[in-house]
Amino acid sequence: MAQDQAQADSEFLAPIDQMMHPYRQQFPANSRIPRQGRSRDEILAELTELRALEESRWKQGYASGSVYHGDSSHIEYMNQAYALHSQTNQLHSDLWPSAAKFEAEIIAMTATMLGADRTTAPFGSEEGVCGSVSSGGSESILLAMKAYRDWARDKRGITEPELVMPVSAHAAFHKAGQYFQIKIRTTPLDDGFRADLNALEDAINENTIGIIGSAVNFPYGTIDPLEEMSEIALRRGVLMHVDGCLGGYFLPWAEKLGAPVPQFDFRLPGVTSMSCDTHKYGYAPKGTSVVLYRGMELRRYQFFTLADWPGGLYYSPTFSGSRPGGLSAACWAALMTIGEQGYLDATKRILDAVAIMKQGVESIPELRLLGKTVGVFAFTADSLDTYQVLDQMSYRHWALTGLQHPPAIHLSPTQRHTTPGVAERFVSDLRESVAFVRETPNIEGGMAPIYGLAASIPDKSIVHDLLKQVMDVYYRL
Ligand SMILES: Cc1ncc(COP(=O)(O)O)c(C=O)c1O
């Protein structure tokens, strides 16, 4: 066993350890608080040095997603907004009622953008759309699924809850399944990489608390057939969540610009909740997202209250107790200054860059785009090892995401890709990468063998163990 472990460590974990901890020589690790604190200047210099080492790759547009805006003046402005409210905490809204103002307005602005004003109940009414600000997409999803589970237990007597979702729904729904003991039933996709409606409806049973659709899903960037799913949800009497974490702040503007975007939000009567990340295409700093519900009743199943605690009467709307008010201040500041016109302009620039990148993919005979998308896209290499292409792209500095089933490469376009020349560089690097893989037999090293190995191991518990070890490695000094 110890020997197996050592082998796994050297073959698989050692390169990951190197990638995660490249600074051991340059910046020795600290395992105890310094006896005498070091000077602020010295520490700020170290922080600056570390930032400089990591900044150029994402700033020059080599990353998928990650930093969605990234212009220096926007970052500076976000930092100022955060700094002004860095001491605030939403848990103490008696001390900082400004935090409540920021969050209520972030929710209202997001809800209005997502069709809340086009439902029969007005925003702010008991039946109208309402929501919460959370720390990110996963928390928004977890909160909604906890609310679904508790609502269904209370209202429909479901004690063995199940969720039905296409395989493309985000990993956070599986996390919710594990955390809250909800059985996850995944269903296949159709040829266009969208939920297969027959399979989805067939999977609904008396324990189903809700169905999940995405606008857009993470892997392919496709939009599920949400109009039909909304009808299914109404007909079968189940809740329906639309995951707009990635697309929620992109599709409304793309739709206004005339892109082919079907209805995906609260305009669809079966949609009972949505998640929508301000920290992606909302261009707020990392750490905020919005979860929305149709009606306050459902939202109340998200809330936590404690009436007889010695520490006082306690309530908290989301998972955290104390929360960073500065992040909500900065998020609010982003929405208020970018404005509708700013979002439209940014979306237009991104769509233009995507057009160049997608045309480039299509012009390379070995590559094939997966599904029809607006924005986020993915492609595969049918006649070559896609993961070798991914490796070649990474040697050319690109930080793209490898998908599985089928092996594919994903890119979430951001404002970083709108700098002149970046989209063209993506295409020329991709052309070179494909040519190299085509012409080079038996390429060694890289991540491709690891992806191949993970896919070939039928016993997924081994892969789970390896992934847990990766997280152990993350926490190494
Ligand atoms: C469609 C979708 N849902 C949920 C999430 C989870 O968001 P986060 O990483 O902010 O928790 C993501 C992240 O990329 C996403 O793309």
The ligand as a MOL file (V3000), in Angstrom:
LIG
                    3D

  0  0  0     0  0            999 V3000
M  V30 BEGIN CTAB
M  V30 COUNTS 16 16 0 0 0
M  V30 BEGIN ATOM
M  V30 1 C -22.8580 26.8600 -15.2740 0
M  V30 2 C -22.1120 27.0040 -13.9720 0
M  V30 3 N -22.7680 26.7870 -12.8190 0
M  V30 4 C -22.1530 26.8960 -11.6350 0
M  V30 5 C -20.8270 27.2370 -11.5330 0
M  V30 6 C -20.1580 27.3160 -10.1880 0
M  V30 7 O -19.7210 28.6070 -9.9180 0
M  V30 8 P -18.5960 28.9220 -8.8320 0
M  V30 9 O -17.3150 28.3790 -9.3610 0
M  V30 10 O -18.6480 30.4060 -8.7220 0
M  V30 11 O -18.9720 28.2550 -7.5530 0
M  V30 12 C -20.1170 27.4790 -12.7220 0
M  V30 13 C -18.6910 27.8240 -12.6890 0
M  V30 14 O -18.0360 27.9390 -13.6780 0
M  V30 15 C -20.7840 27.3630 -13.9660 0
M  V30 16 O -20.1250 27.5580 -15.1190 0
M  V30 END ATOM
M  V30 BEGIN BOND
M  V30 1 1 1 2
M  V30 2 1 2 3
M  V30 3 2 2 15
M  V30 4 2 3 4
M  V30 5 1 4 5
M  V30 6 1 5 6
M  V30 7 2 5 12
M  V30 8 1 6 7
M  V30 9 1 7 8
M  V30 10 2 8 9
M  V30 11 1 8 10
M  V30 12 1 8 11
M  V30 13 1 12 13
M  V30 14 1 12 15
M  V30 15 2 13 14
M  V30 16 1 15 16
M  V30 END BOND
M  V30 END CTAB
M  END
